[in-house]
Amino acid sequence: MPEPAIRAPNDAVVTITASAIRGTDLHMIRSTVAGMVPGTILGHEAVGTVEAIGPGVRNLSIGDRGVVPFTIGRGYCSYCRAGHYAQCDNADPNGPAAGTAFFGSPKDTGPINGLQAEYARIPFAHVGLVKLPESISDDDATMLSDIFPTGYFGTKMAEVGDGDTAVVFGRGPVGQFTIASAKMLGAGRVIAVDTIASRLELARAQGAEMIDYDREDPIATIKDLTGGIGADRIIDAVGADANRPSSGPAAEKAGQRAKQFDQEVKRVAPETNPQGDNWHPGDAPSQVLAWSVEAVAKAGSIGIVGVYPPAAQIFPIGQAMNKNVTIKMGNTNHRHYLPRLVVMVESGVVRPSKILSQCEPMTDVIAAYEAVDTRQPGWVKVELVPAATA
């Protein structure tokens, strides 16, 4: 790929010192999120130093070190000014109605080249590069680019507060930060649902109560743990790549919806390119949505940060309405939350690098993607180090 250059007055070119693999990257490869343009650089988590700046960037200098927010906002429209950077009217090259602009994006939201590279062009860098104190390491800073703000955003949307019982579906990196965020916001109990042992153990280490959906029915267990009431707050950190249970009592119930799930997969990912064990979309796109509505208490609330493309159109709206459930969802407004989260990391309240399981050179990125895609034991969060800084 050609090296990036300044193309607009508010651009910056950044030397990437650390990037990472995010679950959303896998949505692109599995075709759960369609429309990727061949040749688009993937990746939307990075920290780096400023190599060059355009004349419109007044708050940065060459050599400054910062973290790049995943979603892109220009900073002056009514949405950005209200903190809704993911809905910026000016960032998406396809126009205000096109949706969230982000790095490593498909045609409909860009495409904008991503951050798994030695260098990257950062549009609207006066907003999209947040300077970091020297005390925050690259390992911690990379987690600030997306997954920590996303987990925090999910708990805020779910309205987690003092004494609440919160259930987090999905124990990947975002799910781990959702647990940490729920505890920071005062949750009395956090219940974690997944089936991958290493992820569940990370959740246990944070003090969460674990449920393996391949061993027990998560809804029955949540009801049992809450005296039949259900959870006050639910966070869906999975999205359309959800998988149905493969064993245990929940598998029979999922099997009854097999035809519906198969139809959903065809609608969400009509064109796929599986290769052996890799790049298969999830086989139950609406599974976590159904579980969320079943598990939430009456008058409870659900926050959805798992990725669902426009083609995903199945939701148990009637059951949710009958329970007076509040539902909020969306792409994370990273830039809105980053300043306060940087302070939390700098002060030692949170140490994001605790969930970092691997650090791989960018030259081994394909092997790393394959391991993360098949959920290999111990592969939770992978940092990528470009050759220029390795």
C-alpha positions as CSV (number, residue, x, y, z in Angstrom):
1,M,0.0,0.0,0.0
2,P,1.2,3.5,-0.6
3,E,2.2,5.5,2.4
4,P,-0.6,7.8,3.6
5,A,-0.3,11.6,3.1
6,I,-2.1,14.8,4.2
7,R,-5.2,15.2,1.9
8,A,-7.2,17.8,3.8
9,P,-6.4,20.7,6.2
10,N,-7.5,18.7,9.3
11,D,-5.6,15.5,8.5
12,A,-2.7,14.1,10.4
13,V,-0.4,11.2,9.5
14,V,0.5,9.0,12.4
15,T,3.2,6.5,12.9
16,I,1.4,3.5,14.5
17,T,3.3,2.1,17.5
18,A,0.6,-0.5,18.5
19,S,-2.6,-1.7,16.9
20,A,-4.9,-4.6,17.8
21,I,-7.4,-7.1,16.4
22,R,-11.1,-6.4,17.3
23,G,-14.1,-8.6,16.9
24,T,-15.6,-6.1,14.4
25,D,-12.6,-6.8,12.1
26,L,-13.8,-10.4,12.0
27,H,-17.4,-9.3,11.1
28,M,-15.8,-7.8,7.9
29,I,-14.0,-11.0,7.0
30,R,-16.9,-13.3,7.8
31,S,-19.2,-11.0,5.8
32,T,-21.5,-10.5,8.7
33,V,-20.9,-6.9,7.8
34,A,-21.0,-6.7,4.0
35,G,-19.6,-4.3,1.5
36,M,-15.9,-4.3,2.1
37,V,-13.9,-2.8,-0.8
38,P,-10.9,-5.0,-1.8
39,G,-7.7,-3.3,-0.8
40,T,-9.2,-1.5,2.3
41,I,-6.8,-1.7,5.2
42,L,-8.5,-3.3,8.3
43,G,-8.2,-2.3,11.9
44,H,-9.7,0.4,14.1
45,E,-7.6,0.3,17.3
46,A,-4.3,2.1,17.5
47,V,-1.9,4.4,19.4
48,G,0.9,6.3,17.7
49,T,2.9,9.5,17.2
50,V,2.1,12.4,14.9
51,E,4.3,12.3,11.8
52,A,2.7,15.2,9.9
53,I,-0.3,17.6,10.3
54,G,-2.4,19.7,8.1
55,P,-2.7,23.5,8.6
56,G,-6.2,23.1,10.2
57,V,-4.9,21.0,13.1
58,R,-4.3,23.6,15.8
59,N,-4.0,21.4,18.9
60,L,-1.4,18.9,17.9
61,S,2.3,19.0,17.2
62,I,4.6,16.7,15.3
63,G,5.9,14.1,17.8
64,D,2.7,14.1,20.0
65,R,1.6,10.7,21.1
66,G,-2.1,9.8,21.2
67,V,-4.9,7.2,20.9
68,V,-7.2,7.1,17.9
69,P,-10.9,6.7,18.6
70,F,-12.5,4.0,16.5
71,T,-15.5,6.0,15.3
72,I,-14.8,9.3,13.4
73,G,-16.4,12.7,14.1
74,R,-15.5,16.1,12.8
75,G,-16.5,17.8,16.0
76,Y,-18.8,20.8,15.1
77,C,-22.2,19.4,14.0
78,S,-25.1,19.2,16.5
79,Y,-24.5,15.5,17.1
80,C,-20.8,15.8,17.9
81,R,-21.5,18.8,20.2
82,A,-24.0,16.7,22.0
83,G,-21.5,13.9,22.4
84,H,-22.9,11.7,19.6
85,Y,-19.7,11.5,17.6
86,A,-20.7,8.2,16.0
87,Q,-23.6,10.0,14.3
88,C,-21.5,12.9,12.9
89,D,-23.1,14.6,9.9
90,N,-19.8,15.4,8.3
91,A,-17.4,12.4,8.8
92,D,-18.9,9.8,6.4
93,P,-17.8,10.4,2.8
94,N,-21.2,9.1,1.7
95,G,-23.2,11.8,3.3
96,P,-25.1,12.5,6.6
97,A,-27.6,9.7,6.1
98,A,-24.9,7.0,5.5
99,G,-24.3,6.2,9.1
100,T,-21.2,5.9,11.4
101,A,-17.8,6.5,9.8
102,F,-15.0,4.4,11.2
103,F,-11.6,3.1,10.4
104,G,-11.3,-0.1,8.3
105,S,-14.8,0.4,7.1
106,P,-17.0,-1.0,4.3
107,K,-18.2,1.0,1.3
108,D,-21.4,2.4,2.9
109,T,-19.5,4.0,5.7
110,G,-16.4,5.1,3.8
111,P,-14.4,3.2,3.0
112,I,-11.7,4.7,5.3
113,N,-8.4,2.8,5.6
114,G,-7.8,1.3,8.9
115,L,-5.0,1.2,11.5
116,Q,-3.4,-2.2,11.2
117,A,-0.4,-0.6,9.4
118,E,2.8,1.2,10.0
119,Y,1.3,4.6,9.2
120,A,-2.3,5.9,9.0
121,R,-4.0,9.0,7.8
122,I,-6.3,10.4,10.6
123,P,-9.1,12.6,9.2
124,F,-10.3,15.4,11.5
125,A,-7.2,14.8,13.7
126,H,-8.0,17.8,15.9
127,V,-10.9,15.7,17.2
128,G,-9.8,12.1,16.3
129,L,-6.5,11.9,18.1
130,V,-6.5,12.2,21.9
131,K,-3.1,13.0,23.5
132,L,-1.8,10.6,26.1
133,P,0.3,11.1,29.2
134,E,3.7,9.3,29.1
135,S,2.6,7.2,32.1
136,I,0.1,5.3,30.0
137,S,1.8,2.4,28.1
138,D,1.0,1.4,24.5
139,D,-0.5,-1.8,25.9
140,D,-3.0,0.1,28.0
141,A,-3.6,2.8,25.4
142,T,-4.5,0.5,22.6
143,M,-7.5,-0.8,24.7
144,L,-8.7,2.8,25.0
145,S,-9.1,3.1,21.3
146,D,-12.2,1.0,21.2
147,I,-13.0,-1.8,23.6
148,F,-12.8,0.0,26.9
149,P,-15.0,2.9,25.7
150,T,-17.4,0.4,24.1
151,G,-17.8,-1.6,27.3
152,Y,-18.4,1.6,29.2
153,F,-20.9,2.8,26.6
154,G,-22.8,-0.4,26.9
155,T,-23.2,-0.1,30.7
156,K,-24.3,3.5,30.4
157,M,-26.9,2.6,27.8
158,A,-28.1,-0.2,30.0
159,E,-28.4,2.4,32.9
160,V,-26.3,0.3,35.3
161,G,-26.4,1.9,38.7
162,D,-25.9,1.3,42.4
163,G,-27.0,-2.2,43.6
164,D,-28.1,-3.4,40.2
165,T,-27.8,-7.0,39.0
166,A,-26.3,-6.8,35.5
167,V,-26.0,-9.7,33.0
168,V,-23.3,-9.4,30.3
169,F,-23.7,-11.7,27.3
170,G,-20.4,-12.2,25.6
171,R,-17.1,-12.5,27.4
172,G,-14.8,-11.3,24.7
173,P,-12.7,-8.2,25.2
174,V,-15.6,-5.8,25.1
175,G,-17.5,-8.0,27.5
176,Q,-14.5,-8.0,29.9
177,F,-14.5,-4.2,29.9
178,T,-18.3,-4.2,30.4
179,I,-17.8,-6.1,33.6
180,A,-15.2,-3.6,34.8
181,S,-17.4,-0.7,33.8
182,A,-20.5,-2.2,35.5
183,K,-18.6,-2.5,38.7
184,M,-17.3,1.1,38.4
185,L,-20.9,2.3,38.0
186,G,-22.0,0.5,41.2
187,A,-23.5,-2.8,40.1
188,G,-24.1,-5.1,43.1
189,R,-23.8,-8.3,41.0
190,V,-22.5,-9.0,37.5
191,I,-23.3,-12.3,35.8
192,A,-21.3,-13.3,32.8
193,V,-22.6,-15.6,30.0
194,D,-20.3,-17.3,27.5
195,T,-19.0,-20.8,26.7
196,I,-15.2,-20.3,26.2
197,A,-13.4,-21.3,29.4
198,S,-10.6,-18.8,29.2
199,R,-13.0,-15.9,28.8
200,L,-15.2,-17.1,31.7
201,E,-12.1,-17.4,33.9
202,L,-11.2,-13.8,33.1
203,A,-14.7,-12.9,34.1
204,R,-14.5,-14.8,37.4
205,A,-11.2,-13.1,38.1
206,Q,-13.1,-9.8,38.0
207,G,-15.7,-11.1,40.5
208,A,-18.4,-11.9,38.0
209,E,-20.6,-15.0,38.4
210,M,-20.2,-17.3,35.4
211,I,-22.7,-19.1,33.2
212,D,-21.6,-21.5,30.5
213,Y,-24.5,-21.7,28.0
214,D,-23.2,-25.1,26.7
215,R,-23.6,-26.6,30.2
216,E,-26.8,-25.0,31.5
217,D,-29.8,-22.9,30.3
218,P,-28.7,-19.3,30.8
219,I,-32.2,-18.0,31.2
220,A,-33.2,-20.6,33.8
221,T,-29.9,-20.0,35.7
222,I,-30.3,-16.2,35.7
223,K,-33.9,-16.6,37.0
224,D,-32.7,-19.0,39.7
225,L,-29.9,-16.6,40.7
226,T,-32.3,-13.7,40.9
227,G,-35.2,-15.4,42.7
228,G,-37.2,-15.6,39.5
229,I,-37.1,-11.9,38.9
230,G,-34.5,-11.6,36.2
231,A,-31.7,-9.1,35.9
232,D,-32.1,-5.3,36.2
233,R,-29.7,-4.5,33.4
234,I,-28.6,-6.5,30.4
235,I,-25.7,-5.8,28.0
236,D,-25.4,-7.5,24.7
237,A,-21.7,-7.6,23.8
238,V,-22.0,-10.3,21.1
239,G,-24.0,-9.1,18.1
240,A,-25.0,-10.9,14.9
241,D,-22.1,-13.4,15.0
242,A,-23.7,-15.1,18.0
243,N,-23.7,-18.9,18.1
244,R,-26.4,-21.2,19.3
245,P,-25.7,-23.6,22.2
246,S,-24.1,-26.9,21.0
247,S,-24.9,-29.0,24.1
248,G,-26.7,-28.9,27.4
249,P,-30.3,-28.0,28.1
250,A,-30.2,-24.7,26.1
251,A,-29.3,-26.6,22.9
252,E,-32.7,-28.2,22.6
253,K,-34.5,-24.9,22.8
254,A,-32.1,-23.4,20.2
255,G,-32.7,-26.4,18.0
256,Q,-36.4,-25.6,17.9
257,R,-35.4,-22.2,16.3
258,A,-32.9,-23.8,13.9
259,K,-34.9,-23.0,10.7
260,Q,-35.3,-19.4,11.8
261,F,-31.6,-19.0,12.6
262,D,-30.6,-20.5,9.3
263,Q,-32.8,-18.0,7.5
264,E,-31.3,-15.2,9.5
265,V,-27.7,-16.2,8.6
266,K,-28.6,-16.2,4.9
267,R,-30.1,-12.7,5.2
268,V,-27.3,-11.2,7.4
269,A,-24.4,-12.9,5.5
270,P,-25.6,-13.9,2.0
271,E,-22.1,-14.0,0.5
272,T,-19.5,-15.7,2.7
273,N,-16.0,-17.2,2.0
274,P,-15.3,-19.8,4.6
275,Q,-11.9,-21.5,4.5
276,G,-11.6,-24.7,6.5
277,D,-12.5,-23.8,10.2
278,N,-12.1,-20.0,9.5
279,W,-14.3,-17.2,8.5
280,H,-17.7,-18.8,9.4
281,P,-20.4,-16.3,10.5
282,G,-22.2,-17.0,13.7
283,D,-25.1,-19.5,13.3
284,A,-27.7,-17.7,15.5
285,P,-27.8,-14.0,14.8
286,S,-30.7,-13.2,17.1
287,Q,-29.9,-15.6,19.9
288,V,-28.5,-13.1,22.3
289,L,-31.3,-10.6,21.5
290,A,-33.9,-13.3,22.5
291,W,-32.0,-14.2,25.6
292,S,-31.6,-10.5,26.6
293,V,-35.4,-9.9,26.6
294,E,-36.1,-13.2,28.4
295,A,-33.5,-12.6,31.1
296,V,-34.3,-8.9,31.9
297,A,-36.7,-8.1,34.7
298,K,-39.9,-6.2,34.2
299,A,-39.2,-2.5,33.7
300,G,-35.5,-3.3,33.3
301,S,-33.2,-2.0,30.6
302,I,-31.0,-3.5,27.8
303,G,-27.9,-1.9,26.2
304,I,-26.8,-3.3,22.9
305,V,-23.2,-2.8,21.7
306,G,-22.8,-6.0,19.8
307,V,-22.7,-5.3,16.0
308,Y,-25.9,-5.9,14.0
309,P,-25.9,-4.9,10.3
310,P,-29.0,-3.4,8.7
311,A,-29.9,-6.8,7.3
312,A,-30.5,-8.2,10.8
313,Q,-34.2,-7.6,11.4
314,I,-35.4,-10.1,14.0
315,F,-36.2,-8.9,17.5
316,P,-38.8,-10.1,20.1
317,I,-40.5,-6.7,20.2
318,G,-43.8,-8.0,21.7
319,Q,-42.2,-9.7,24.7
320,A,-40.1,-6.6,25.3
321,M,-43.1,-4.3,25.2
322,N,-45.1,-6.5,27.5
323,K,-42.3,-6.2,30.1
324,N,-41.9,-2.4,29.8
325,V,-38.3,-2.8,28.8
326,T,-36.1,0.1,27.9
327,I,-33.7,-0.6,25.0
328,K,-30.8,1.5,23.9
329,M,-28.2,0.6,21.3
330,G,-25.7,2.0,18.9
331,N,-22.1,2.6,17.8
332,T,-19.9,3.9,20.5
333,N,-19.2,7.6,20.8
334,H,-15.6,6.9,21.7
335,R,-14.4,10.5,21.6
336,H,-17.1,11.5,24.2
337,Y,-15.8,9.0,26.8
338,L,-12.1,9.0,26.1
339,P,-11.0,12.0,28.2
340,R,-12.6,10.5,31.4
341,L,-11.3,7.0,30.7
342,V,-7.8,8.2,30.1
343,V,-7.9,9.7,33.6
344,M,-9.1,6.4,35.0
345,V,-6.2,4.6,33.4
346,E,-3.6,7.2,34.3
347,S,-4.8,7.1,38.0
348,G,-4.6,3.3,38.1
349,V,-8.4,2.8,38.6
350,V,-8.4,0.5,35.6
351,R,-5.4,-1.4,34.0
352,P,-6.7,-2.3,30.5
353,S,-3.7,-4.4,29.6
354,K,-4.7,-7.1,32.0
355,I,-6.9,-8.6,29.3
356,L,-4.1,-8.5,26.7
357,S,-3.3,-12.2,25.9
358,Q,-0.9,-11.9,23.0
359,C,1.4,-9.4,21.3
360,E,2.2,-10.4,17.7
361,P,4.2,-8.7,15.0
362,M,2.2,-7.2,12.1
363,T,3.9,-9.7,9.8
364,D,2.1,-12.5,11.6
365,V,-1.4,-10.8,11.4
366,I,-3.0,-13.6,9.3
367,A,-2.1,-16.3,11.7
368,A,-3.3,-14.1,14.6
369,Y,-6.6,-13.5,12.8
370,E,-7.1,-17.2,12.3
371,A,-6.5,-18.0,16.0
372,V,-8.9,-15.3,17.2
373,D,-11.5,-16.2,14.6
374,T,-11.7,-19.8,15.8
375,R,-11.6,-18.7,19.5
376,Q,-8.4,-20.7,20.3
377,P,-8.0,-21.2,24.1
378,G,-6.2,-18.3,25.7
379,W,-6.6,-16.0,22.6
380,V,-8.6,-13.1,24.1
381,K,-7.1,-9.8,23.0
382,V,-4.2,-9.5,20.5
383,E,-2.0,-6.5,20.1
384,L,-0.2,-6.0,16.8
385,V,3.2,-4.3,16.7
386,P,4.2,-2.8,13.3
387,A,7.6,-3.8,11.9
388,A,8.7,-0.2,12.1
389,T,8.4,-0.2,15.9
390,A,8.9,-3.9,16.7
